[in-house]
């Protein structure tokens, strides 16, 4: 009985901490952090302030993408989106890419190539993201920003950040991400099951936040100040706009 009560109490503390984490981030991006922190001008994404639209990644200037045309290998190409937001591919010049999802760009290329070839089938794959990162904090070796290169998972990001400290609590790792509707979705994850039991790892998205708590959660204010405010300066880009004024959706797994 006491053990069950203890587990419920710890779960409640984890949820309370997760909610406070979202509140801390909201205050941060609203400019309620340290007033002496300068706020430089940041480049804005090509379309809107979010890197997701309807749950799909929105291409950014500087992204490297591969374009494949089925049965027309001579049209295959790998290009980087230019500062003007456009790309040039075989036989086509100045195609708008930044601000579109990969599906939208593939559809646009298919339409243009259909003027030259019969029933082309085009696919677009993102090879590398431009200045897009995830953030790892808490009980890890080197808290900070981790660039997204290829497929990046939660456990992989933690190891890029120096791995778990011996004081880390692995059954209550906090993941904060955009839910696709510009609201913060907060989950607590049991990483023990990923490492020890072979459960599928979590694929990370741009601007995800991974927080590894201590084995015993201390005062929330200390965590927000020590880890969150120092993890990323107030210069957090527009990619964090989904944390501004949104209502957190909290789930426990």
C-alpha positions in Angstrom: 0.0 0.0 0.0 2.7 2.5 1.0 4.7 1.6 -2.1 1.7 2.3 -4.4 1.1 5.6 -2.6 4.8 6.5 -3.1 4.6 5.8 -6.8 1.5 8.0 -7.2 3.2 10.8 -5.3 6.3 10.6 -7.5 4.1 10.6 -10.6 2.3 13.7 -9.4 5.6 15.4 -8.7 6.8 14.6 -12.2 3.7 16.0 -13.7 3.9 19.2 -11.6 7.5 19.6 -12.7 6.6 19.1 -16.3 3.9 21.7 -16.1 6.3 24.1 -14.4 8.8 23.5 -17.2 6.4 24.6 -19.8 5.5 27.7 -17.8 9.2 28.5 -17.4 9.7 28.3 -21.2 6.6 30.5 -21.8 8.0 33.1 -19.5 11.4 32.9 -21.2 10.1 33.5 -24.7 7.9 36.3 -23.4 11.0 38.1 -22.2 10.5 37.6 -18.5 13.9 36.1 -18.1 16.9 38.1 -16.9 16.4 41.7 -18.0 20.1 42.3 -18.7 20.2 39.6 -21.4 20.4 41.2 -24.9 18.0 40.1 -27.5 19.6 40.1 -31.0 17.5 40.2 -34.1 16.7 36.7 -35.3 16.0 35.6 -38.9 12.4 34.5 -39.3 11.3 31.3 -41.0 10.1 31.7 -44.6 6.4 31.2 -43.9 5.0 31.8 -40.4 6.8 31.4 -37.1 6.6 27.6 -36.8 8.7 24.9 -38.3 5.7 22.6 -38.3 2.4 22.8 -40.2 -0.3 20.2 -39.7 2.4 18.0 -38.1 4.8 18.2 -41.1 8.2 19.9 -41.2 8.3 23.2 -43.0 11.4 23.6 -45.2 13.8 26.4 -44.2 16.5 28.4 -46.0 19.7 26.5 -45.8 18.1 23.0 -45.6 19.7 20.4 -47.8 17.2 18.3 -49.7 17.4 15.3 -52.1 15.0 15.2 -55.0 14.3 11.8 -56.6 12.3 11.3 -59.8 11.1 7.7 -60.3 12.5 6.2 -63.5 14.2 9.5 -64.4 17.5 9.2 -62.6 19.0 12.0 -64.7 16.8 14.4 -62.8 17.8 13.3 -59.4 19.6 15.9 -57.5 20.7 17.1 -54.0 20.5 20.8 -53.4 20.5 23.4 -50.6 17.7 25.9 -50.3 19.2 29.3 -51.2 18.9 32.5 -49.0 16.1 33.6 -51.3 14.1 30.5 -50.4 14.4 29.0 -53.9 16.1 26.0 -55.5 17.2 25.1 -59.0 17.0 21.5 -60.3 17.6 19.9 -63.7 15.5 21.6 -66.3 13.8 23.8 -63.7 14.9 27.2 -62.3 13.9 29.2 -59.3 11.4 26.9 -57.6 10.0 28.2 -54.3 11.0 25.7 -51.5 11.3 27.5 -48.2 8.0 27.7 -46.4 6.7 24.5 -48.1 6.5 21.0 -46.6 8.4 18.2 -48.4 5.0 17.0 -49.8 4.1 20.4 -51.1 7.4 20.8 -52.8 7.2 17.3 -54.3 3.7 18.1 -55.6 5.0 21.4 -57.1 7.9 19.7 -58.8 5.6 16.9 -60.1 3.4 19.5 -61.7 6.3 21.3 -63.3 7.9 18.1 -64.6 4.5 16.8 -65.9 4.9 19.6 -68.5 8.0 17.8 -69.8 7.5 14.1 -69.0 4.7 11.6 -68.7 3.4 11.0 -65.2 6.6 11.8 -63.2 6.7 10.7 -59.6 8.8 13.0 -57.4 9.9 12.6 -53.8 11.7 15.1 -51.6 13.8 14.0 -48.6 15.5 16.4 -46.1 19.2 15.5 -45.7 20.2 18.1 -43.2 18.5 20.9 -41.4 19.7 24.5 -41.3 20.6 25.6 -37.8 17.8 23.4 -36.3 18.6 21.8 -33.0 17.1 20.0 -30.0 18.0 21.0 -26.5 19.1 18.6 -23.8 19.3 19.6 -20.1 19.3 18.2 -16.6 21.4 15.3 -15.4 23.5 14.8 -18.5 27.2 15.3 -19.0 27.1 18.4 -21.2 23.7 20.2 -21.3 23.0 22.3 -24.3 22.0 22.4 -28.0 22.4 19.4 -30.2 22.2 19.9 -34.0 19.9 17.7 -36.0 21.9 15.6 -38.5 20.1 12.8 -40.1 17.8 10.8 -37.7 18.2 11.9 -34.1 16.6 10.0 -31.3 16.0 10.9 -27.6 18.6 8.5 -26.3 21.0 9.5 -29.1 20.7 13.1 -28.2 21.4 12.4 -24.6 24.6 10.5 -25.5 25.6 13.5 -27.7 25.2 15.6 -24.6 27.6 13.5 -22.6 25.3 10.7 -21.5 23.3 10.3 -18.3 24.8 11.2 -15.0 24.6 8.6 -12.2 22.1 10.9 -10.5 19.7 10.8 -13.5 16.2 9.5 -13.0 15.6 7.5 -16.2 12.0 6.6 -15.6 10.7 10.3 -15.7 12.6 12.0 -18.6 10.6 15.0 -19.8 10.0 15.7 -23.5 8.5 19.0 -24.6 7.6 19.5 -28.3 5.2 21.3 -30.6 2.0 19.2 -30.9 1.5 20.4 -34.5 -1.0 23.1 -33.5 1.6 25.5 -31.9 0.9 24.2 -28.4 3.5 22.5 -26.1 2.9 18.8 -25.7 4.7 17.5 -22.6 5.4 13.8 -22.0 7.2 11.9 -19.3 9.0 8.9 -20.7 10.6 5.8 -19.1 14.0 5.6 -20.8 14.8 2.5 -18.8 12.5 0.6 -21.1 14.3 2.0 -24.2 17.8 1.1 -22.9 17.1 -2.0 -21.0 14.1 -3.6 -22.7 14.5 -2.7 -26.3 11.4 -0.4 -26.5 11.5 1.8 -29.6 13.4 5.0 -29.2 11.7 8.4 -29.7 12.6 10.2 -32.9 13.2 13.9 -32.1 11.9 16.9 -34.0 13.4 20.4 -34.4 13.2 22.4 -31.2 12.3 19.5 -29.0 13.4 19.9 -25.4 14.7 16.9 -23.4 15.0 17.3 -19.7 16.6 14.5 -17.5 15.6 15.1 -13.9 17.5 14.1 -10.8 16.7 10.9 -9.1 14.7 13.0 -6.6 13.1 16.2 -7.9 14.0 19.2 -5.8 12.3 22.6 -5.8 10.9 23.4 -9.2 12.2 27.0 -9.1 15.7 25.8 -8.8 15.4 23.5 -11.9 13.8 26.3 -14.0 16.6 28.7 -13.0 19.6 26.4 -13.0 18.8 24.4 -16.1 16.2 26.1 -18.2 17.3 29.7 -18.1 20.9 28.8 -18.6 20.3 26.1 -21.2 19.2 28.4 -23.9 19.5 32.2 -23.8 16.6 34.6 -24.4 17.7 34.5 -28.1 15.6 31.4 -28.6 14.4 31.6 -32.2 10.8 31.9 -33.5 10.8 28.1 -33.6 9.8 28.3 -29.9 6.7 30.4 -30.6 4.5 27.4 -29.9 5.3 27.8 -26.2 4.0 31.4 -26.2 0.6 31.6 -24.7 -0.3 28.0 -25.3 -1.9 25.5 -23.0 0.3 22.6 -22.1 -1.0 19.2 -22.9 0.5 16.7 -20.4 0.7 13.0 -21.0 2.4 10.3 -19.0 3.8 7.1 -20.6 
